């Protein structure tokens, strides 16, 4: 994977608010320029109504990165839906975050 590549993983967390069964919903291999659009497409697919509009704004602000983060990953957890949006660059190691969320890889 080249440095401008990003893996976007959408996961339904096991929460009382969850509308879908817990687990990975989608894994998308994209680049930095396509990150917001890929995340937005998943929001439109999995989230309905007013909540969708609010989450689209959050996804846009979170994933509109100018420079990749030093950590190698960016995560957005939407509490009302229980969805985790995780963007990982080649050098990113979000294992500790995933462990804290109870997600095994």
N, CA, C and O atoms as a GROMACS GRO file, in nm:
protein
  420
    1UNK      N    1   0.086  -0.117   0.000
    1UNK     CA    2   0.000   0.000   0.000
    1UNK      C    3   0.090   0.123   0.000
    1UNK      O    4   0.182   0.133   0.081
    2UNK      N    5   0.064   0.216  -0.090
    2UNK     CA    6   0.145   0.337  -0.098
    2UNK      C    7   0.103   0.436   0.010
    2UNK      O    8  -0.007   0.424   0.065
    3UNK      N    9   0.190   0.533   0.044
    3UNK     CA   10   0.160   0.626   0.154
    3UNK      C   11   0.032   0.707   0.138
    3UNK      O   12  -0.025   0.751   0.238
    4UNK      N   13  -0.015   0.727   0.014
    4UNK     CA   14  -0.138   0.804  -0.002
    4UNK      C   15  -0.263   0.716   0.004
    4UNK      O   16  -0.375   0.766  -0.005
    5UNK      N   17  -0.244   0.585   0.018
    5UNK     CA   18  -0.356   0.492   0.030
    5UNK      C   19  -0.409   0.491   0.172
    5UNK      O   20  -0.334   0.506   0.268
    6UNK      N   21  -0.539   0.473   0.184
    6UNK     CA   22  -0.605   0.469   0.314
    6UNK      C   23  -0.705   0.354   0.312
    6UNK      O   24  -0.778   0.334   0.215
    7UNK      N   25  -0.707   0.278   0.420
    7UNK     CA   26  -0.809   0.174   0.436
    7UNK      C   27  -0.916   0.230   0.529
    7UNK      O   28  -0.887   0.266   0.643
    8UNK      N   29  -1.038   0.238   0.481
    8UNK     CA   30  -1.150   0.286   0.560
    8UNK      C   31  -1.234   0.166   0.601
    8UNK      O   32  -1.285   0.093   0.516
    9UNK      N   33  -1.247   0.146   0.730
    9UNK     CA   34  -1.326   0.035   0.783
    9UNK      C   35  -1.446   0.091   0.857
    9UNK      O   36  -1.432   0.176   0.945
   10UNK      N   37  -1.565   0.043   0.821
   10UNK     CA   38  -1.688   0.083   0.888
   10UNK      C   39  -1.732  -0.036   0.971
   10UNK      O   40  -1.753  -0.146   0.918
   11UNK      N   41  -1.748  -0.015   1.102
   11UNK     CA   42  -1.784  -0.123   1.193
   11UNK      C   43  -1.905  -0.082   1.275
   11UNK      O   44  -1.914   0.030   1.326
   12UNK      N   45  -1.999  -0.176   1.288
   12UNK     CA   46  -2.112  -0.156   1.378
   12UNK      C   47  -2.070  -0.206   1.515
   12UNK      O   48  -2.044  -0.326   1.532
   13UNK      N   49  -2.062  -0.116   1.612
   13UNK     CA   50  -2.025  -0.155   1.747
   13UNK      C   51  -2.145  -0.221   1.815
   13UNK      O   52  -2.260  -0.198   1.778
   14UNK      N   53  -2.116  -0.302   1.914
   14UNK     CA   54  -2.220  -0.372   1.989
   14UNK      C   55  -2.270  -0.279   2.100
   14UNK      O   56  -2.223  -0.283   2.213
   15UNK      N   57  -2.367  -0.195   2.064
   15UNK     CA   58  -2.423  -0.096   2.157
   15UNK      C   59  -2.575  -0.107   2.158
   15UNK      O   60  -2.633  -0.161   2.063
   16UNK      N   61  -2.640  -0.058   2.262
   16UNK     CA   62  -2.787  -0.061   2.265
   16UNK      C   63  -2.850   0.017   2.149
   16UNK      O   64  -2.961  -0.015   2.106
   17UNK      N   65  -2.779   0.118   2.098
   17UNK     CA   66  -2.832   0.201   1.991
   17UNK      C   67  -2.817   0.136   1.853
   17UNK      O   68  -2.874   0.185   1.755
   18UNK      N   69  -2.743   0.027   1.844
   18UNK     CA   70  -2.710  -0.033   1.715
   18UNK      C   71  -2.835  -0.077   1.639
   18UNK      O   72  -2.922  -0.144   1.693
   19UNK      N   73  -2.841  -0.038   1.513
   19UNK     CA   74  -2.951  -0.078   1.427
   19UNK      C   75  -2.916  -0.202   1.345
   19UNK      O   76  -3.003  -0.265   1.286
   20UNK      N   77  -2.788  -0.238   1.343
   20UNK     CA   78  -2.738  -0.352   1.265
   20UNK      C   79  -2.663  -0.447   1.357
   20UNK      O   80  -2.622  -0.408   1.466
   21UNK      N   81  -2.645  -0.572   1.315
   21UNK     CA   82  -2.564  -0.664   1.396
   21UNK      C   83  -2.420  -0.614   1.408
   21UNK      O   84  -2.366  -0.556   1.314
   22UNK      N   85  -2.360  -0.637   1.524
   22UNK     CA   86  -2.222  -0.592   1.546
   22UNK      C   87  -2.127  -0.662   1.450
   22UNK      O   88  -2.143  -0.780   1.418
   23UNK      N   89  -2.027  -0.586   1.404
   23UNK     CA   90  -1.925  -0.641   1.317
   23UNK      C   91  -1.887  -0.544   1.207
   23UNK      O   92  -1.943  -0.436   1.195
   24UNK      N   93  -1.789  -0.585   1.128
   24UNK     CA   94  -1.741  -0.502   1.017
   24UNK      C   95  -1.846  -0.501   0.907
   24UNK      O   96  -1.890  -0.606   0.860
   25UNK      N   97  -1.884  -0.382   0.865
   25UNK     CA   98  -1.983  -0.366   0.759
   25UNK      C   99  -1.918  -0.349   0.623
   25UNK      O  100  -1.968  -0.400   0.522
   26UNK      N  101  -1.807  -0.278   0.620
   26UNK     CA  102  -1.744  -0.246   0.492
   26UNK      C  103  -1.598  -0.214   0.512
   26UNK      O  104  -1.561  -0.152   0.612
   27UNK      N  105  -1.512  -0.256   0.418
   27UNK     CA  106  -1.370  -0.219   0.414
   27UNK      C  107  -1.345  -0.163   0.275
   27UNK      O  108  -1.369  -0.229   0.174
   28UNK      N  109  -1.295  -0.040   0.271
   28UNK     CA  110  -1.275   0.029   0.144
   28UNK      C  111  -1.129   0.072   0.133
   28UNK      O  112  -1.076   0.137   0.223
   29UNK      N  113  -1.066   0.037   0.023
   29UNK     CA  114  -0.930   0.080  -0.008
   29UNK      C  115  -0.943   0.203  -0.096
   29UNK      O  116  -0.993   0.194  -0.208
   30UNK      N  117  -0.899   0.318  -0.046
   30UNK     CA  118  -0.915   0.443  -0.119
   30UNK      C  119  -0.787   0.526  -0.105
   30UNK      O  120  -0.685   0.476  -0.057
   31UNK      N  121  -0.793   0.649  -0.147
   31UNK     CA  122  -0.681   0.740  -0.124
   31UNK      C  123  -0.733   0.859  -0.044
   31UNK      O  124  -0.853   0.868  -0.018
   32UNK      N  125  -0.645   0.948  -0.006
   32UNK     CA  126  -0.683   1.061   0.077
   32UNK      C  127  -0.793   1.144   0.010
   32UNK      O  128  -0.885   1.191   0.076
   33UNK      N  129  -0.781   1.162  -0.121
   33UNK     CA  130  -0.880   1.244  -0.193
   33UNK      C  131  -1.019   1.180  -0.194
   33UNK      O  132  -1.119   1.251  -0.202
   34UNK      N  133  -1.027   1.049  -0.187
   34UNK     CA  134  -1.156   0.980  -0.192
   34UNK      C  135  -1.212   0.943  -0.056
   34UNK      O  136  -1.319   0.884  -0.047
   35UNK      N  137  -1.140   0.977   0.050
   35UNK     CA  138  -1.177   0.934   0.185
   35UNK      C  139  -1.312   0.989   0.230
   35UNK      O  140  -1.397   0.914   0.278
   36UNK      N  141  -1.334   1.119   0.214
   36UNK     CA  142  -1.461   1.180   0.258
   36UNK      C  143  -1.577   1.121   0.178
   36UNK      O  144  -1.682   1.090   0.236
   37UNK      N  145  -1.560   1.106   0.048
   37UNK     CA  146  -1.669   1.052  -0.034
   37UNK      C  147  -1.700   0.907   0.002
   37UNK      O  148  -1.817   0.869   0.007
   38UNK      N  149  -1.597   0.827   0.027
   38UNK     CA  150  -1.620   0.687   0.065
   38UNK      C  151  -1.694   0.678   0.198
   38UNK      O  152  -1.788   0.600   0.211
   39UNK      N  153  -1.652   0.757   0.296
   39UNK     CA  154  -1.719   0.757   0.427
   39UNK      C  155  -1.861   0.810   0.414
   39UNK      O  156  -1.953   0.757   0.477
   40UNK      N  157  -1.880   0.913   0.334
   40UNK     CA  158  -2.013   0.971   0.315
   40UNK      C  159  -2.109   0.872   0.248
   40UNK      O  160  -2.226   0.865   0.284
   41UNK      N  161  -2.058   0.796   0.152
   41UNK     CA  162  -2.142   0.696   0.086
   41UNK      C  163  -2.190   0.590   0.185
   41UNK      O  164  -2.304   0.544   0.176
   42UNK      N  165  -2.106   0.553   0.279
   42UNK     CA  166  -2.145   0.456   0.382
   42UNK      C  167  -2.248   0.516   0.477
   42UNK      O  168  -2.341   0.447   0.520
   43UNK      N  169  -2.232   0.642   0.511
   43UNK     CA  170  -2.332   0.709   0.596
   43UNK      C  171  -2.467   0.705   0.527
   43UNK      O  172  -2.568   0.672   0.589
   44UNK      N  173  -2.470   0.739   0.399
   44UNK     CA  174  -2.596   0.741   0.324
   44UNK      C  175  -2.659   0.602   0.318
   44UNK      O  176  -2.781   0.588   0.315
   45UNK      N  177  -2.575   0.500   0.316
   45UNK     CA  178  -2.625   0.362   0.308
   45UNK      C  179  -2.680   0.312   0.441
   45UNK      O  180  -2.782   0.242   0.443
   46UNK      N  181  -2.615   0.346   0.551
   46UNK     CA  182  -2.648   0.286   0.680
   46UNK      C  183  -2.728   0.374   0.776
   46UNK      O  184  -2.781   0.324   0.875
   47UNK      N  185  -2.738   0.504   0.749
   47UNK     CA  186  -2.801   0.595   0.844
   47UNK      C  187  -2.916   0.669   0.774
   47UNK      O  188  -2.901   0.716   0.661
   48UNK      N  189  -3.029   0.678   0.841
   48UNK     CA  190  -3.148   0.738   0.781
   48UNK      C  191  -3.185   0.872   0.844
   48UNK      O  192  -3.145   0.902   0.957
   49UNK      N  193  -3.261   0.951   0.771
   49UNK     CA  194  -3.322   1.073   0.823
   49UNK      C  195  -3.227   1.183   0.863
   49UNK      O  196  -3.118   1.198   0.807
   50UNK      N  197  -3.270   1.261   0.963
   50UNK     CA  198  -3.192   1.376   1.011
   50UNK      C  199  -3.056   1.334   1.064
   50UNK      O  200  -2.958   1.407   1.050
   51UNK      N  201  -3.050   1.218   1.124
   51UNK     CA  202  -2.924   1.168   1.178
   51UNK      C  203  -2.820   1.155   1.066
   51UNK      O  204  -2.701   1.179   1.089
   52UNK      N  205  -2.864   1.117   0.948
   52UNK     CA  206  -2.775   1.105   0.832
   52UNK      C  207  -2.712   1.240   0.800
   52UNK      O  208  -2.591   1.249   0.781
   53UNK      N  209  -2.793   1.344   0.794
   53UNK     CA  210  -2.741   1.477   0.760
   53UNK      C  211  -2.637   1.524   0.862
   53UNK      O  212  -2.533   1.579   0.826
   54UNK      N  213  -2.666   1.503   0.990
   54UNK     CA  214  -2.572   1.545   1.095
   54UNK      C  215  -2.442   1.465   1.086
   54UNK      O  216  -2.333   1.520   1.102
   55UNK      N  217  -2.454   1.334   1.062
   55UNK     CA  218  -2.334   1.251   1.055
   55UNK      C  219  -2.252   1.283   0.930
   55UNK      O  220  -2.129   1.275   0.935
   56UNK      N  221  -2.316   1.319   0.821
   56UNK     CA  222  -2.241   1.358   0.700
   56UNK      C  223  -2.151   1.478   0.730
   56UNK      O  224  -2.038   1.484   0.682
   57UNK      N  225  -2.201   1.574   0.807
   57UNK     CA  226  -2.120   1.690   0.846
   57UNK      C  227  -2.001   1.648   0.930
   57UNK      O  228  -1.890   1.698   0.910
   58UNK      N  229  -2.022   1.558   1.024
   58UNK     CA  230  -1.914   1.510   1.110
   58UNK      C  231  -1.809   1.432   1.032
   58UNK      O  232  -1.690   1.447   1.056
   59UNK      N  233  -1.854   1.350   0.939
   59UNK     CA  234  -1.761   1.274   0.855
   59UNK      C  235  -1.678   1.370   0.771
   59UNK      O  236  -1.556   1.352   0.758
   60UNK      N  237  -1.741   1.471   0.715
   60UNK     CA  238  -1.670   1.569   0.633
   60UNK      C  239  -1.562   1.641   0.712
   60UNK      O  240  -1.450   1.659   0.664
   61UNK      N  241  -1.596   1.683   0.834
   61UNK     CA  242  -1.498   1.754   0.918
   61UNK      C  243  -1.386   1.661   0.966
   61UNK      O  244  -1.270   1.702   0.974
   62UNK      N  245  -1.420   1.538   0.998
   62UNK     CA  246  -1.322   1.445   1.053
   62UNK      C  247  -1.223   1.395   0.948
   62UNK      O  248  -1.103   1.387   0.974
   63UNK      N  249  -1.272   1.362   0.831
   63UNK     CA  250  -1.187   1.298   0.730
   63UNK      C  251  -1.134   1.391   0.622
   63UNK      O  252  -1.068   1.345   0.529
   64UNK      N  253  -1.162   1.520   0.633
   64UNK     CA  254  -1.107   1.616   0.536
   64UNK      C  255  -0.964   1.651   0.580
   64UNK      O  256  -0.936   1.764   0.621
   65UNK      N  257  -0.875   1.553   0.571
   65UNK     CA  258  -0.738   1.572   0.618
   65UNK      C  259  -0.654   1.638   0.510
   65UNK      O  260  -0.664   1.605   0.392
   66UNK      N  261  -0.573   1.732   0.552
   66UNK     CA  262  -0.480   1.797   0.461
   66UNK      C  263  -0.350   1.714   0.458
   66UNK      O  264  -0.296   1.685   0.351
   67UNK      N  265  -0.303   1.678   0.575
   67UNK     CA  266  -0.186   1.593   0.588
   67UNK      C  267  -0.226   1.469   0.667
   67UNK      O  268  -0.301   1.480   0.764
   68UNK      N  269  -0.177   1.351   0.627
   68UNK     CA  270  -0.206   1.231   0.706
   68UNK      C  271  -0.158   1.249   0.850
   68UNK      O  272  -0.054   1.311   0.873
   69UNK      N  273  -0.231   1.197   0.946
   69UNK     CA  274  -0.195   1.214   1.087
   69UNK      C  275  -0.071   1.134   1.125
   69UNK      O  276  -0.049   1.025   1.071
   70UNK      N  277   0.011   1.185   1.216
   70UNK     CA  278   0.130   1.112   1.258
   70UNK      C  279   0.098   0.974   1.315
   70UNK      O  280   0.177   0.881   1.301
   71UNK      N  281  -0.019   0.960   1.378
   71UNK     CA  282  -0.058   0.831   1.436
   71UNK      C  283  -0.085   0.727   1.329
   71UNK      O  284  -0.078   0.607   1.356
   72UNK      N  285  -0.117   0.772   1.209
   72UNK     CA  286  -0.148   0.679   1.100
   72UNK      C  287  -0.293   0.636   1.097
   72UNK      O  288  -0.330   0.551   1.017
   73UNK      N  289  -0.376   0.694   1.182
   73UNK     CA  290  -0.518   0.662   1.175
   73UNK      C  291  -0.603   0.776   1.229
   73UNK      O  292  -0.557   0.858   1.309
   74UNK      N  293  -0.728   0.779   1.183
   74UNK     CA  294  -0.828   0.873   1.231
   74UNK      C  295  -0.955   0.792   1.254
   74UNK      O  296  -0.996   0.712   1.170
   75UNK      N  297  -1.017   0.813   1.370
   75UNK     CA  298  -1.138   0.738   1.402
   75UNK      C  299  -1.252   0.834   1.437
   75UNK      O  300  -1.230   0.939   1.498
   76UNK      N  301  -1.371   0.796   1.397
   76UNK     CA  302  -1.493   0.869   1.433
   76UNK      C  303  -1.592   0.764   1.482
   76UNK      O  304  -1.626   0.671   1.410
   77UNK      N  305  -1.637   0.781   1.606
   77UNK     CA  306  -1.742   0.694   1.659
   77UNK      C  307  -1.867   0.778   1.673
   77UNK      O  308  -1.868   0.880   1.741
   78UNK      N  309  -1.973   0.734   1.607
   78UNK     CA  310  -2.100   0.802   1.616
   78UNK      C  311  -2.185   0.730   1.720
   78UNK      O  312  -2.239   0.623   1.694
   79UNK      N  313  -2.196   0.790   1.836
   79UNK     CA  314  -2.266   0.726   1.947
   79UNK      C  315  -2.413   0.695   1.917
   79UNK      O  316  -2.459   0.585   1.949
   80UNK      N  317  -2.489   0.787   1.855
   80UNK     CA  318  -2.630   0.756   1.831
   80UNK      C  319  -2.652   0.633   1.742
   80UNK      O  320  -2.754   0.565   1.756
   81UNK      N  321  -2.560   0.603   1.652
   81UNK     CA  322  -2.578   0.487   1.562
   81UNK      C  323  -2.490   0.369   1.602
   81UNK      O  324  -2.516   0.256   1.560
   82UNK      N  325  -2.387   0.394   1.683
   82UNK     CA  326  -2.294   0.288   1.718
   82UNK      C  327  -2.200   0.252   1.604
   82UNK      O  328  -2.143   0.143   1.602
   83UNK      N  329  -2.182   0.343   1.508
   83UNK     CA  330  -2.093   0.318   1.395
   83UNK      C  331  -1.954   0.373   1.422
   83UNK      O  332  -1.938   0.485   1.472
   84UNK      N  333  -1.854   0.294   1.388
   84UNK     CA  334  -1.713   0.334   1.396
   84UNK      C  335  -1.661   0.348   1.254
   84UNK      O  336  -1.668   0.255   1.175
   85UNK      N  337  -1.608   0.466   1.222
   85UNK     CA  338  -1.542   0.492   1.095
   85UNK      C  339  -1.394   0.503   1.126
   85UNK      O  340  -1.352   0.593   1.199
   86UNK      N  341  -1.313   0.412   1.073
   86UNK     CA  342  -1.170   0.409   1.102
   86UNK      C  343  -1.090   0.415   0.972
   86UNK      O  344  -1.097   0.324   0.890
   87UNK      N  345  -1.015   0.523   0.955
   87UNK     CA  346  -0.926   0.539   0.839
   87UNK      C  347  -0.784   0.510   0.885
   87UNK      O  348  -0.736   0.569   0.982
   88UNK      N  349  -0.718   0.417   0.816
   88UNK     CA  350  -0.583   0.375   0.855
   88UNK      C  351  -0.487   0.390   0.738
   88UNK      O  352  -0.512   0.340   0.628
   89UNK      N  353  -0.376   0.461   0.763
   89UNK     CA  354  -0.269   0.475   0.665
   89UNK      C  355  -0.171   0.359   0.684
   89UNK      O  356  -0.178   0.289   0.784
   90UNK      N  357  -0.078   0.338   0.588
   90UNK     CA  358   0.012   0.223   0.595
   90UNK      C  359   0.092   0.213   0.726
   90UNK      O  360   0.124   0.102   0.768
   91UNK      N  361   0.124   0.324   0.789
   91UNK     CA  362   0.206   0.320   0.910
   91UNK      C  363   0.120   0.320   1.037
   91UNK      O  364   0.175   0.320   1.148
   92UNK      N  365  -0.010   0.320   1.023
   92UNK     CA  366  -0.099   0.329   1.140
   92UNK      C  367  -0.117   0.196   1.210
   92UNK      O  368  -0.124   0.091   1.146
   93UNK      N  369  -0.125   0.201   1.339
   93UNK     CA  370  -0.147   0.082   1.422
   93UNK      C  371  -0.253   0.112   1.527
   93UNK      O  372  -0.220   0.143   1.642
   94UNK      N  373  -0.382   0.103   1.488
   94UNK     CA  374  -0.489   0.138   1.582
   94UNK      C  375  -0.531   0.022   1.673
   94UNK      O  376  -0.641   0.023   1.727
   95UNK      N  377  -0.443  -0.078   1.689
   95UNK     CA  378  -0.480  -0.197   1.765
   95UNK      C  379  -0.526  -0.165   1.907
   95UNK      O  380  -0.622  -0.225   1.956
   96UNK      N  381  -0.459  -0.072   1.974
   96UNK     CA  382  -0.497  -0.040   2.111
   96UNK      C  383  -0.638   0.020   2.116
   96UNK      O  384  -0.717  -0.014   2.204
   97UNK      N  385  -0.668   0.109   2.022
   97UNK     CA  386  -0.802   0.167   2.014
   97UNK      C  387  -0.904   0.056   1.994
   97UNK      O  388  -1.006   0.051   2.063
   98UNK      N  389  -0.878  -0.032   1.899
   98UNK     CA  390  -0.972  -0.140   1.870
   98UNK      C  391  -0.989  -0.232   1.990
   98UNK      O  392  -1.100  -0.278   2.019
   99UNK      N  393  -0.881  -0.259   2.059
   99UNK     CA  394  -0.886  -0.342   2.179
   99UNK      C  395  -0.975  -0.278   2.285
   99UNK      O  396  -1.057  -0.346   2.348
  100UNK      N  397  -0.960  -0.148   2.305
  100UNK     CA  398  -1.042  -0.076   2.403
  100UNK      C  399  -1.190  -0.080   2.366
  100UNK      O  400  -1.277  -0.075   2.453
  101UNK      N  401  -1.219  -0.090   2.236
  101UNK     CA  402  -1.358  -0.096   2.190
  101UNK      C  403  -1.411  -0.238   2.187
  101UNK      O  404  -1.528  -0.259   2.157
  102UNK      N  405  -1.325  -0.335   2.217
  102UNK     CA  406  -1.367  -0.474   2.217
  102UNK      C  407  -1.374  -0.536   2.079
  102UNK      O  408  -1.446  -0.633   2.058
  103UNK      N  409  -1.298  -0.480   1.984
  103UNK     CA  410  -1.297  -0.529   1.847
  103UNK      C  411  -1.168  -0.609   1.826
  103UNK      O  412  -1.059  -0.558   1.852
  104UNK      N  413  -1.180  -0.731   1.780
  104UNK     CA  414  -1.062  -0.811   1.749
  104UNK      C  415  -1.040  -0.809   1.599
  104UNK      O  416  -1.134  -0.811   1.519
  105UNK      N  417  -0.912  -0.805   1.562
  105UNK     CA  418  -0.880  -0.802   1.418
  105UNK      C  419  -0.814  -0.931   1.377
  105UNK      O  420  -0.779  -0.948   1.260
   0.00000   0.00000   0.00000
